Amino acid sequence: MFGKTTTVLFWACALICFVAFHKGICRRVDKIRPVVWAENTLDRLRPWLIFAAVVLAAGLGLFVRLYRFPMLPSGVNQDGAMAASDAIALAAYGTDRLGTPWPAHMEAWGRGQMSALLTYMLAGMFRLFGVSTLTLRLPQMLISLASVVVFWDFARRSLGKGFGWVALALLLINPWHIMQSRWTIDCALFPHFFLFGTYCLLRGWEQRGWFYGAMVFFALSMYTYGIALYTVPPFLLVAMVVLFCQKRLRWLDGLLCAALYLVISAPFLAVMILNAVGGETFTLFGFTIQRFEHSIRSAEIVLMQPQMYAGFAGNAPYLLNVLLFQLDGYLYMNLPEYGSNYLFAMPLIIAGIAAFMGDRISKRQPWLQTEGQRPQWGMLLMILWLLAAIWSALNTDSVHLGRAAILMYPVILMIAYGIYLICKRQRLLAVALAAIFALGGVRFAGQYFSHNTQHNLGRLYYAGLVDAMAATQGRSMDTLYVTLTFPDETPYGMPLEVLVEYAARLDAKYVHQNATMADEDGRVWKPFIERYRRAKIDELHIDPQAEALYIIFEPDKAYFDPDAFVFEPFGDYYLVTPNVLLK
């Protein structure tokens, strides 16, 4: 897991934390004359140093997010293709690809396990600008960029400008935030909408109107990922109890906020209730509340498992993997050498959480309104946010970064708090930390855009395979055979229907409702399941006279006569066309 450079940076961070938070060592260091001179110099240069650090972080962060966007990573993952296919159907027919009108929750893989908000965002994007890789990935990128600004303002309003700049710089070069901004996957929206809602709660302390905005974002977050069902309501309940006790929220406002939240989230809640207690599909507010006969998601909620306490205990190591050790195992979520928050930042995660909780317990920073003291509502929200995220991760079976991404924002805030305290105690150490994170960020950017990483990411996103499928558009053929030979294993194998439907821009009614399709010359297509087939090429009878196309992997070339076929390369794959179709 740790390379040589990461190991050095890890121990450097650990040593910096030890020196900065050990009062005795700190006092001795402060008496060293060169250190005193350096500290005074850094104090005079502080505004310029902060400006330079933020500008450099912004430049690096924006570069890594936007360089060759949306073409990298190449290909499209199966969840993105699924959301896109549903969105194309919604934009054209007002139904998902299976024919369900305006679903509140997407049937997706036949088990009701894809949230709806991303699909509706894509449908609007496709309707306005057409279907392309850019419009597929743009919603997630725009939401991610907006989250940077909101996160900075949340941190700034919670603990001041200095803390805000530290938090902003960390987020700009955060590996998880960079990589997820290039995804197209429904659950990746959940942390951002939770952030937007929490930010509105923070602003609501001074201006109650913001509480209504919070309800809108928290209600919309229910449509971003199913785990919101047992994450958002407990968080909101505790937050509202605090607000009532502190007389920052009137009963009428509280009831109106609850009503707004329930009305907006009602279709999602109705889907969850229907599939929990049983019943028939129905319509609510114009949305289809669908019963999913083969739903399996409830089995992944630890609270609903027969051995609940054993489930929580068994899930604790998975939680620690995400929260601290950053051992996720999915390349498209983080790079193993860097983790989600940089592996070398582990000492800062521990120090930041310990210092944050310690300062709250010792009341150096009051949580709430006390006589003669300014309340730190933002700090309490950070704690509630972290606890809600931990609860969510513990309650989600075999949790990984994709499922527990809500942890990322509060963890970044905890790291920022640790660095912020170090900045206040020893500016020399803060400069050393800035250099460490700058080195980490530059190394991450280089590794992320390296040929090897992008090649491996492309394989996970079916790059080459999707391009070859797209190239079949408009070509005359009876059948397309797609190889079952892959460069490496993927968790889902090869979802032919989803990838072909999106890549070849097939009409949803043809794929799922047996609608008739024909070539421009009037030649009627075979039904989808006959026209598009998976195949083991080594077991397939390959007839050079058959009007069939083949998408194959490199080893499959041995089964084709090079004089009878034309091979078009697409990354690791080839689109193979018999000469008979080229005449």
Beta strands, then each sheet from edge to edge (+ up, - down):
strand 1: 282-284
strand 2: 287-289
strand 3: 479-483
strand 4: 532-535
strand 5: 548-553
strand 6: 565-570
strand 7: 573-578
sheet 1: 1+ 2-
sheet 2: 4+ 3+ 5+ 7- 6+
end
